[in-house]
Amino acid sequence: MSAPPGTDWRPALASGTVRRHDPVRHADLLLLPERVGVLTGSAVAVLGLCDGSRGVGDIVAELAGRFPGAPVATDVPPFLERLREEGWLR
């Protein structure tokens, strides 16, 4: 069983998930077989830190430094957990 967010979980894209920029749509995408997710807002910055080397707390700290005053501590962990539940992250 995997660790809950905020402990020792180090988010990374799930096997088979690919992150791409679509120049036609001017959008960043997450691709899985039979599925496409369009990344909007700060999701690109969040997922850019999900390389398996950082824990959730490290990701939150990095984003808090980049976006002072943004509610990253309350918004990012549940966002990452939702992506894990949907199969985008491991």
N, C-alpha and C positions, 0 to 999 in steps of 0.2 A: 504494500500500500504506500502511496506517495505521501510526502509530508504536506501539511496544510500551508497555505501562503503565510509568510511572515516568520516561518521557522527556518528550516534549511533548504527549502525548495529553491532551485536555481532554474527559472524558466528558460526554455529554449523552444524553437519551433519544433513541432512534432515531426516524426519521420514522414516524409512525403509532402510536407508543407513547404511551399516556395513563396518567397516574397519578391514581387516584381513591380516595376514602375511601368504603367501603360501610357506611352506618350500620346496616344490618340485621345484617351479620356483625361489625360493630365491627372492621373490618380495612381496611388500606390495600392497594390492588391495583395491579398493572401490567396494562394491557390492550393487546393487539394483536389484529388480526382473527384470530379462531379460537383465541386463546390468552388465558389469564388466569394471572397470577402473584400469589400472596398474599404480601405482605411481612410478615416476622416479625422480632422482635428489633430489632437495630440497623440492619437494612436500610433502614428508613424514613429514619433520620438520614443514612446513606450516600448514598442516592439523592436526598435533598433537596439535596445539594451538587453533584449532577451536572447543572449547568446550562450547561456548555460554556465557562464563564469561568474555571474552576479546573483546574489540572493535577492528576494523581494525587497528587503530593507535597503540593500545597496541601490537598487533601481529607484526606490522612492527617494533616497537621499540625493542621488544624482539629478533626478527631475526637480526636486525641491530647489536645488541650486540653480538650475536652468530657468525655472518658472517661479520666482519668489511670489508668495501670496496665493498661489494656486493650491487647491485642496488635494494635492497628490497623495498625502498619507491616508486619506479616507476614500479616494476614488480609484487609485491604481491597484491596490491588492484585490478588491472584488472584480475589477475589470480583468486582471490576469487570471483569476480563478474561473471566471465565466469562459474565457478563451480556452482554458484547460478542459473544462467540462464539455465544451463543444468540439474538442479534438484538435484545435489549432496549435496548442502548446503541450509540451510534456514536462 
